[in-house]
Amino acid sequence: MASRPEGTPIWTDAMFTDLEGAKAFYGDVLGWTFGESSSEFGNYTQAYRNGKAVAAVVPPMPGQDAPPQSAWCLYFASDDVAATAEKIRAAGGTVLMEPMQVSDFGSMCLAQDPTGVTFGLWQPGTHEGFELEGESGSYVWAEVFTREPERADAFYTSVFGYGSKKMKDENMEDYRVFDLGEGPMLGRMVMTADDFPPEVPAYIQIYFAVDNCDKTVEAAERLGGRKVFGPMDSPFGRFAAIVDPQGAAFAVIDVRTTVGEMPEMV
């Protein structure tokens, strides 16, 4: 697989107190199967769709006073995680976990943008990231949800060299898309007080592709998940936002079922 340009979404994982419960939920909802847990790497467990790696789940690290809230983390490709970490600091972000090598798999870093959004960096070694994208059960899109859009825009364009375009749509007051000149890489949404209580932190919403949005939502609810929004039609597909039984938010979208004209980007 050709190396992904710096700033390209490359991997996603999430931490769950109940790892087996997470495997059962996502196995049913997204059709994932799971590899063997790696005790050498904290029981990190890869998820697969049709035999191709799409994500990973992991239990909390031992010794923590209180397990962190389950949440999906998006990793961006980096050619040099140490150099990108310095860009993050220079742009006003915070490095939460210093760059570290993970055997021969690659090198990683965890960081937070100036508005509180947590994300990761991944410099590939033998693990090159997603083996499947844009197909059912795999990563297809992501959006930064923030209450401080100007600060977020300045940060991501500075760190990753993104271009930025605003969606011209009366229903989307301030939605931006970041790109690297070869198509969109990441969206940015504004968290309004009406839709997001103060206790909900800024975050990145991961979208997984599905064959049928409505049936996926039904499966999630049957297994203890909670629908937050949708299903709703859009020019990009029929989508919905869900919170899993352990509190991790994600979204699903059927990109083949589209309604309406694509909005203009300016």
N, C-alpha and C positions, 0 to 999 in steps of 0.2 A: 504493500500500500504506500502510495506517495505521501510524503510528510505534509501535514496540514499547516497552512500559514499561521503565524503567531496571532492569537486572538480568536481562532476558530474553536467553537465548542468541540471538545474531544472526548469527554467522559462524564459520567454521573454516578454518584453513590449516595447511600443514606445509612444512618446509624439507627438501629432499633434495639430496644431493650428485649423485646420478644422476637428473636430472629426467626424462629420457626413460624410464628404467627405472620410475620411479614412475608415469608416465602409462600405460605399458603394463600395469603391475600393476593399478592401480585402474580402468583402462578395461575390462579383462577381468573383474575381480572384482565391481565395482559398476556396470558399464555406463556409465561416464563418457566423455564426449567433452571435448575441450579447445579453448579459444580460442587466439588468437595470443598469444605471450609479449610482454610489454610491456617493451622494453629501457629505457624511461624510468623504470620502476619496478622495476628489478632483475630483469627477466624473470619477473615475477609472472604466473602463468598460471591463469586461471579454469577450473574444471571444471563441466561441465553434464550434467544428466540430462533428456532430452526437451526440450532447448533452454533449460532454466532453470538458473540459477547455483546450485550446491550447495556449492562449496568452492573452494580454490585451492592450488596447489603453487608453490614458489619455490626457486631454488638458493641456496646460501650466499652471503653478501655477500663481495665480493672483499677480499683483504687479511687475512682471519682466519688466525691461526696454526694453528688446527685447527678443521675444520668441526664445528659442534655436533651432538649426537645428534639424529637425525630424530625428531620428535614432533609430534603434532597439538595445535594450540592453539585453545582455545575463546575467542571474544570475546563479551562481554556488552554489551548496549545501554546507552548513556549519553546523557543530554541535554546533558551538559557534561563532556567528558573531564578537563578541568583540575580541576573541582570534585570529580569522582569520585576523581581521583588524590589529592587532599588527604584525602578520606575513607579511602582505602586506607592512607595514612601514619598517620593518626590511629588507625586500628584495628590498627596493628602490622605492616602489610604493607610491601612495598618496591616502589618504582617503578623498573623496569628500563630502560624507555625513556620519556623524558618525552613528554607529549602533543605530537603534531605533526599538522599538516594534510597530507592526501594529495590534492593538487590539489583538484578540486571533488568528489571521491568521498566525502570525509568526514574525520574526525579520529580518530586512534588513540593508544593508549598500551599498553605492556606492563608487567605487574606480577607480583608474587609474594606469595602469602598468607604468614602467619607460620609455616606448616608446610612451606613449600617448593614449593607448587603454583604453576606459572606459568600465567597467563591474560592475555587482552587486553581492552581496551575499544574499542568502536567507536561513534562519533557519526556517524550517517548524513548524507551529503550526497546526491549523485546515486546512490551505491551504497547501497541500503537493506538489504543483507544477503541472507539466504537467499531465493531465489525459489521454492524448493520445499522442503517439510518433511513428514516423516511418511510419505512415499511411497517406493517402492523406489528405492534409490540415493541417498537424501538423509538429512540429519540428522534424528534422531528423539528422542535423549535424551543425557544426559551425567551422569557421576558424579565427584565429587571423591574420590580415593583418598588417604587421609592416615593417618599414625601418631598424630596428635594431634587426635582428633575434637573435643574441647572447644574448643580454640583455633580450629579451622577453623569450627565452628558460630558462635562469637562473632564471628568476622571477617565471614563472609558475611551474617549477619543485620544486623550493624552497617552495612556498606558499602551493601548493596542493599535493606535494609529487608524482608528475607524473613521470612515466618513459618516455623516449623519444627515438623515432626511426626515422631514415631518410629514405625517399622513394628513392629507387634505380631506377631512371627513367631519361633517358637522356632529356626528355621534361620538367622535373621538377628539376631545378638546386639545390634548397635547400628547399624541402618541408618536414616538420616534423609532426609527429603525437604523441600526448601525450596520455598516458594510465595510468590506475590504476591497471593493471594486469588482468583485466576482460574485455578486449576489448578496442578499441580506444574511447577517450573522446573528443578530440579537435584537429584540425589541425592548422598548422602555415605556412602562406605564406609570401614571401618577396615582398614588394612593390617596383617595379623597376621604375626608372625615365621615361622610355618609356611609361609605362602603367598608371602611377599615377602622375598627376601634383602635385607640392609642396603644393598647397592649400588643397588637399584631406588629411584629418587627418588619422592617424592609427585607425583601428576599428576592430570589430568582425563582420564577415559576417554570418548571420543566413540563414540556408537552410531549406526550407519547402518542404515536399514531395508532389508530384502531380501525377496525373494519366497520363497526357500527357503534356510534357514540351512545345512543340510547340504551342499547343492550349492555354496554360496558358500565354505564352509570347504574343500571339495575343490578348488575353483578356486584359492583362495589357496595351498594347499599345493603344488599342481601348478606354481605360478609362483614358488616359493621362499619363501613365507610359512610361518609356524609357528603351529600351533594351541596356545593356552595353556590354554584352558578350554572345555568344552562339545563339541558342542552339547548344550544342556540345556533341558528344558521348564520353564516357569514360568507363573504367572497373567498375566504381562505379555507373554509370547511365547516362542518358542524362540530361544535366543541362544548366542553363542560369542564368546570373546576371541581375538584374532589379533595376531601381530606381523608386519609386512610385511618384505620382504627387506632393507630398510635400517634396521630396528630400531624403526619407529614402531608403537606399540600402538594398536589400535582394537577396537571390538566391532561385531558385526552381530546383528540381531534381526528375526525374522519375527513381527510384532505380531499377525498374524491367526491364528497357531497357538498357542492358549493352553491351559494345563492347570492345573486347580485353581481355588480361590476366591481372590479378591483379599483380601490381608491387611488387617486393621484398622489405621488410622493413629490414634495417640493423642498 
